[in-house]
Amino acid sequence: MSRDPFAAELHAWFLGRLPEGWFVEPPEIAYDRDEILVVGRLAEPSLPEGASEEERQAACAARIQRFREETRAQRMRIASEAEYRFGRKVSWGAACGPIRQSFTVLSVPVMTRLRLAERQVLDTLVEAGIARSRSEALAWCVRLVGRHQADWLEELRRALVRVQELRQAGPDVD
């Protein structure tokens, strides 16, 4: 199955543009029509033998924070170039050990129409203190579906890529 040409260009551009040594492996790059999210894995800090899991997590969180502060200006320059080139906002994140943190992600409003029963689900989540608003409750529901239906969603995405390939290879009407 061939890759999406936009995804291939996006990955190639970031691999060529990011400074050597920032990440220990190629970054994960996810995108939609509004945003590009670049998340790189950082080297784990060296800890003394017998360090606890809490110490490991604290050290990894501190490594991510250091990366965020030390690379801010350079990340902003790269993001500006990418935003101009690809027409989407760029967000950043880092992973280190078991910790993953996004720095500057968009929160994009979406419009939806819900019937009474669906609104009642959102209102129940708000009343129970799970969410502060209907908007936050809806985001919570979407995250829940994404977490519990990840395999199905991935299969659906692959099918959509195949549909796009078939459309591009379709008959020439000229």
Contacts in CASP RR format, 6 or more apart in sequence:
PFRMAT RR
TARGET T0000
AUTHOR 0000-0000-0000
METHOD contacts of the structure
MODEL  1
MSRDPFAAELHAWFLGRLPEGWFVEPPEIAYDRDEILVVGRLAEPSLPEG
ASEEERQAACAARIQRFREETRAQRMRIASEAEYRFGRKVSWGAACGPIR
QSFTVLSVPVMTRLRLAERQVLDTLVEAGIARSRSEALAWCVRLVGRHQA
DWLEELRRALVRVQELRQAGPDVD
1 158 0 8 1.000
1 161 0 8 1.000
1 162 0 8 1.000
1 165 0 8 1.000
2 165 0 8 1.000
4 161 0 8 1.000
4 164 0 8 1.000
6 31 0 8 1.000
7 29 0 8 1.000
7 31 0 8 1.000
10 29 0 8 1.000
10 31 0 8 1.000
10 36 0 8 1.000
10 86 0 8 1.000
11 26 0 8 1.000
11 29 0 8 1.000
13 82 0 8 1.000
13 85 0 8 1.000
13 86 0 8 1.000
14 27 0 8 1.000
14 29 0 8 1.000
14 38 0 8 1.000
14 82 0 8 1.000
15 26 0 8 1.000
17 78 0 8 1.000
17 81 0 8 1.000
17 82 0 8 1.000
18 27 0 8 1.000
18 38 0 8 1.000
18 78 0 8 1.000
19 74 0 8 1.000
22 40 0 8 1.000
22 67 0 8 1.000
22 71 0 8 1.000
23 40 0 8 1.000
23 41 0 8 1.000
23 42 0 8 1.000
24 41 0 8 1.000
24 42 0 8 1.000
24 43 0 8 1.000
25 40 0 8 1.000
25 41 0 8 1.000
27 38 0 8 1.000
27 39 0 8 1.000
27 40 0 8 1.000
27 41 0 8 1.000
28 37 0 8 1.000
28 38 0 8 1.000
28 39 0 8 1.000
28 40 0 8 1.000
29 36 0 8 1.000
29 37 0 8 1.000
29 38 0 8 1.000
29 39 0 8 1.000
30 36 0 8 1.000
30 37 0 8 1.000
30 39 0 8 1.000
31 37 0 8 1.000
31 88 0 8 1.000
33 88 0 8 1.000
34 88 0 8 1.000
34 89 0 8 1.000
34 106 0 8 1.000
34 108 0 8 1.000
35 88 0 8 1.000
35 89 0 8 1.000
35 90 0 8 1.000
35 91 0 8 1.000
35 105 0 8 1.000
35 106 0 8 1.000
35 108 0 8 1.000
36 82 0 8 1.000
36 86 0 8 1.000
36 88 0 8 1.000
36 89 0 8 1.000
36 90 0 8 1.000
36 91 0 8 1.000
37 90 0 8 1.000
37 91 0 8 1.000
37 92 0 8 1.000
37 93 0 8 1.000
37 102 0 8 1.000
37 105 0 8 1.000
38 90 0 8 1.000
38 91 0 8 1.000
38 92 0 8 1.000
38 93 0 8 1.000
39 92 0 8 1.000
39 93 0 8 1.000
39 94 0 8 1.000
39 95 0 8 1.000
39 100 0 8 1.000
39 102 0 8 1.000
40 93 0 8 1.000
40 94 0 8 1.000
40 95 0 8 1.000
41 94 0 8 1.000
41 95 0 8 1.000
41 96 0 8 1.000
41 97 0 8 1.000
42 60 0 8 1.000
42 63 0 8 1.000
42 64 0 8 1.000
42 67 0 8 1.000
42 94 0 8 1.000
42 95 0 8 1.000
42 96 0 8 1.000
43 63 0 8 1.000
43 96 0 8 1.000
44 56 0 8 1.000
44 59 0 8 1.000
44 60 0 8 1.000
44 63 0 8 1.000
44 96 0 8 1.000
44 97 0 8 1.000
45 59 0 8 1.000
45 60 0 8 1.000
45 62 0 8 1.000
45 63 0 8 1.000
45 96 0 8 1.000
47 55 0 8 1.000
47 56 0 8 1.000
47 59 0 8 1.000
51 59 0 8 1.000
56 97 0 8 1.000
56 98 0 8 1.000
57 98 0 8 1.000
57 99 0 8 1.000
60 96 0 8 1.000
60 97 0 8 1.000
60 98 0 8 1.000
60 99 0 8 1.000
61 96 0 8 1.000
61 99 0 8 1.000
61 101 0 8 1.000
63 96 0 8 1.000
64 93 0 8 1.000
64 94 0 8 1.000
64 95 0 8 1.000
64 96 0 8 1.000
64 99 0 8 1.000
64 101 0 8 1.000
67 94 0 8 1.000
68 92 0 8 1.000
68 93 0 8 1.000
68 94 0 8 1.000
68 101 0 8 1.000
68 103 0 8 1.000
75 92 0 8 1.000
78 90 0 8 1.000
79 89 0 8 1.000
79 90 0 8 1.000
79 92 0 8 1.000
82 88 0 8 1.000
82 90 0 8 1.000
83 89 0 8 1.000
83 90 0 8 1.000
89 106 0 8 1.000
91 102 0 8 1.000
91 103 0 8 1.000
91 104 0 8 1.000
91 105 0 8 1.000
91 106 0 8 1.000
92 102 0 8 1.000
92 103 0 8 1.000
92 104 0 8 1.000
93 100 0 8 1.000
93 101 0 8 1.000
93 102 0 8 1.000
93 103 0 8 1.000
94 100 0 8 1.000
94 101 0 8 1.000
94 103 0 8 1.000
95 101 0 8 1.000
109 135 0 8 1.000
112 138 0 8 1.000
114 122 0 8 1.000
119 134 0 8 1.000
121 137 0 8 1.000
121 141 0 8 1.000
122 131 0 8 1.000
122 134 0 8 1.000
122 137 0 8 1.000
122 138 0 8 1.000
122 141 0 8 1.000
123 134 0 8 1.000
123 137 0 8 1.000
125 131 0 8 1.000
125 137 0 8 1.000
125 140 0 8 1.000
125 141 0 8 1.000
126 132 0 8 1.000
126 133 0 8 1.000
126 134 0 8 1.000
126 136 0 8 1.000
126 137 0 8 1.000
130 137 0 8 1.000
130 140 0 8 1.000
131 137 0 8 1.000
131 139 0 8 1.000
131 140 0 8 1.000
145 153 0 8 1.000
146 153 0 8 1.000
END
